[in-house]
Amino acid sequence: MESKSRTAKWADPARRSKLMVGAALDTPLYKEVKRLLTETVRAGEWKPGSAIPAERVLSERFQVAVGTIRKAVDELVQENI
């Protein structure tokens, strides 16, 4: 059941619009994804160091390429977030 509520939360158009706002401001898309992933961790939805959804799942949720997700996640891993 938790995954359904998380999916619904991620499907929220407000979250997608936050991503698009950064893209419109010439911020690299992977940095916007990184910011939103960091917010998710800080909000307690995911615990630091725990597994997150698969890259493919995240790319579908954010509607971006898997490579964009990979770059954002790689930076978060390097930062130990």
C-alpha positions in Angstrom: 0.0 0.0 0.0 2.8 2.4 0.7 4.0 2.3 -2.9 0.6 3.4 -4.1 0.6 6.4 -1.9 4.2 7.3 -2.9 3.2 6.9 -6.6 0.3 9.2 -6.1 2.5 11.7 -4.4 5.1 11.6 -7.2 2.3 11.9 -9.8 1.4 15.2 -8.2 1.5 17.9 -11.0 2.9 20.4 -8.5 6.1 18.3 -8.2 6.4 18.0 -12.0 5.9 21.8 -12.3 8.7 22.4 -9.8 11.0 20.4 -12.1 9.9 22.3 -15.2 10.4 25.7 -13.5 14.1 24.9 -13.0 14.4 23.7 -16.6 12.9 27.0 -17.8 15.5 28.9 -15.8 18.4 27.2 -17.6 19.3 25.0 -14.6 20.5 21.6 -15.8 17.7 19.1 -15.5 19.8 16.7 -13.5 20.4 19.4 -10.9 16.7 19.9 -10.6 16.2 16.1 -10.2 19.0 16.1 -7.6 17.3 18.9 -5.7 14.0 17.1 -5.6 15.6 13.9 -4.6 17.4 15.7 -1.8 14.1 17.3 -0.6 12.6 13.8 -0.5 15.3 12.5 1.7 15.2 15.6 4.0 11.4 15.3 4.2 12.0 11.8 5.6 10.3 9.9 2.7 13.6 8.0 2.2 16.2 7.5 4.8 19.8 8.6 4.0 21.8 5.6 2.8 18.7 3.5 2.1 17.8 2.1 -1.3 15.7 4.4 -3.5 13.4 3.4 -6.4 15.1 2.1 -9.6 16.4 4.5 -12.1 13.7 3.5 -14.6 11.0 4.1 -12.0 12.4 7.5 -11.1 12.8 8.4 -14.8 9.1 7.6 -15.3 8.1 9.6 -12.3 10.1 12.7 -13.3 9.5 12.1 -17.0 13.2 12.5 -17.8 15.9 10.2 -19.3 17.5 7.5 -17.2 20.8 9.2 -17.8 19.5 12.3 -16.1 18.4 10.3 -13.1 21.8 8.5 -13.0 23.8 11.7 -13.0 21.7 13.2 -10.2 21.9 10.0 -8.1 25.6 9.7 -8.8 26.2 13.2 -7.3 24.0 12.4 -4.3 26.0 9.2 -3.7 29.3 11.2 -3.9 27.8 13.6 -1.3 26.7 10.7 1.0 23.1 11.8 0.9 
